[in-house]
Amino acid sequence: MLHALSTSVPSPRQFTYPFCYDVDPLAEAASEELQHYIATTGLMSAEKGCGKMFGVLVVEYEDEEGALQRGFLAAYSGLLGGRNDWQYFVPPVFDAQQPDGHFKRTEREISAINREISAIEHDPQYLQSVAQYEEMTKRLQAEVEAFKVEVDVAKARRDARRKSGEPLSDEEQAEMVRESQFMKAELRRRRKAMEQAESAFHNPHATLLKSLQRKRKQMSDELQRWLFAAYRMLNAKGEERDLIDIFREYTHAMPPAGAGDCCAPKLLQYAYQHRLRPICMAEFWWGESPASEIRHHLHYYPACRSKCLPILTHMLKGLDVAPNPLAQKRHTAEPRVLYADEYILVVDKPAGMLSVPGKADDSASVSVEEYFANNSKLKIQNSKFLKAAHRLDMDTSGLLVLARTEQAYVELQRQFASRETMKRYEAVLSGVPKHIVGGYGIPAVAIANSCSHLCFYGQGLRQECRSLLRLEPFAIQFAKYSSGCISLPLIADINDRPRQRVDMEHGKPALTLYNIVEVRAADANTAVAYTTKKADKSLTLVHLYPKTGRTHQLRVHCAHPQGLACPILGDPLYGTERADRMYLHAAELTFRHPITGEPMHFLSPSGF
């Protein structure tokens, strides 16, 4: 399991902070050894479909003669080809794949219950009884609703009689009261009769089905708890805790499925068990990207937060770990004021500055809101109310509008939510989109109508795309290369926040118009010096017009294989090329003044 590492690269002073790191040269050397092994052995032929996350851990140890040596361990996330016992790689923290073990035996029992449930759900008698039940329920519900209409009509008639101004006799008043009481009582009776009829409907198949479903849930929950308790995680101090205990402290909830099977916990567990001292680590993706996530072949990634943050917080105790880069004080340029009155503030936000106060990881970075609210030396008069009406990612620069009154904030929010604003971003992409063609581009409206090469997912979204385009308050200028739009629904990746992923079934619609402006060599003379690994790699300047405002929308739409398939240069989450910043800039913004209604138009060229 321990592999030789022949390199003169010195060891780092501190262990890798696993959730945000620059790959140490020593870990990179180990990764290259592992990549050579994967390529020459054909290991990934066992993994059908897409790629896999791999990890390396460089360790120190004493040989038989007491000399200090270095080597590395390798791991893969989860199973590889349905197995967890591949040579060359560390074993799982707990082996649940033993055919005669408790986990597999119980899993087979649950599978047998699943087959019983499926047989009942497809049984003709069960399906017939379900249809009869639904028909009876619909009929009784219709009868109750029809009588409720009679009750409402009668009440309206009585109310009209009382308001007519004509005197009511005692007898007539008493009759109206009796009618009201009778109809209310009758409505209650009919509702109760409907409930009794529904409960009295006997369906032995349904009774058995519910019993099996309860049993399946109980067995699944018990098996999951048993499995989590079996994962007993060590740390550098020699302390040991199971997953249930760890997650109870850090999240007050049960661990998510698959917790403990990622690369980092496997590697650290093996190192602690065999008295190896961790030096540094790295994780990289090998192979094709999944359909929903954005993963680039041979690109390095941080450990996931939902599964690994609580586990690694425990396992890294006793190691001298590098500080979290996101918690370090960031030195950014000052935001530039473009417009100010008593109601709004329009600023040019620098890259690296938050729009609004951040969470714990970003607590060291001052937001635009805090900057203007707390800096008394500014010429802008401070306001007790100051809120960003929309947001830019921390790594994105450009135009940002802040409201200085509650009224202005509500109106600006409404304009952004109803897509009455126009936003144009400028971005530099790593690479060239594959579908670029020579000559002039196609107008976005024409593309939306034909849907010739776009990523739409159903007629409903196609219609939404058209309606969004009709709201377009500007004319997209033709580019030398191509124009078009991308429609990929997005949802938060709960297993790896703050990443977003494409989800065709549950994602929220997200639409971006694009205009490819220029393709240039990476070393061309531009206003910005790009830092790329390959000097001959081309870059693409693109204008982006988001018609929805989903989190990371432009970044995902650029990077995803079904979008432009070229990530934004310097994107730390979805990109492949490191740079001095993320090359995404909010360059143009049009909206109406929230109080006066006057059209407001602002420009901030990126210089890209």
RAGI-V407693 format. One record per helix or strand of 2 or more residues. SS is the DSSP state (~ for helix, > for strand). FROM is the first residue (numbers start at 1). TO is the last residue. If there is no record, write none. Layout:
BEGIN
((SS | FROM | TO) (SS | FROM | TO))
END
This chain:
BEGIN
((> | 3 | 4) (~ | 25 | 41) (~ | 43 | 46) (> | 52 | 62) (> | 68 | 76) (~ | 102 | 121) (~ | 124 | 163) (~ | 170 | 200) (~ | 204 | 230) (> | 232 | 234) (> | 240 | 242) (~ | 243 | 250) (~ | 263 | 273) (> | 277 | 286) (> | 300 | 301) (~ | 305 | 315) (~ | 325 | 327) (> | 336 | 340) (> | 344 | 349) (~ | 360 | 362) (~ | 368 | 374) (> | 387 | 388) (> | 397 | 403) (~ | 406 | 417) (> | 422 | 430) (~ | 444 | 450) (~ | 459 | 470) (> | 483 | 487) (> | 490 | 492) (> | 500 | 502) (> | 511 | 521) (> | 538 | 546) (~ | 553 | 559) (> | 584 | 592) (> | 599 | 603))
END
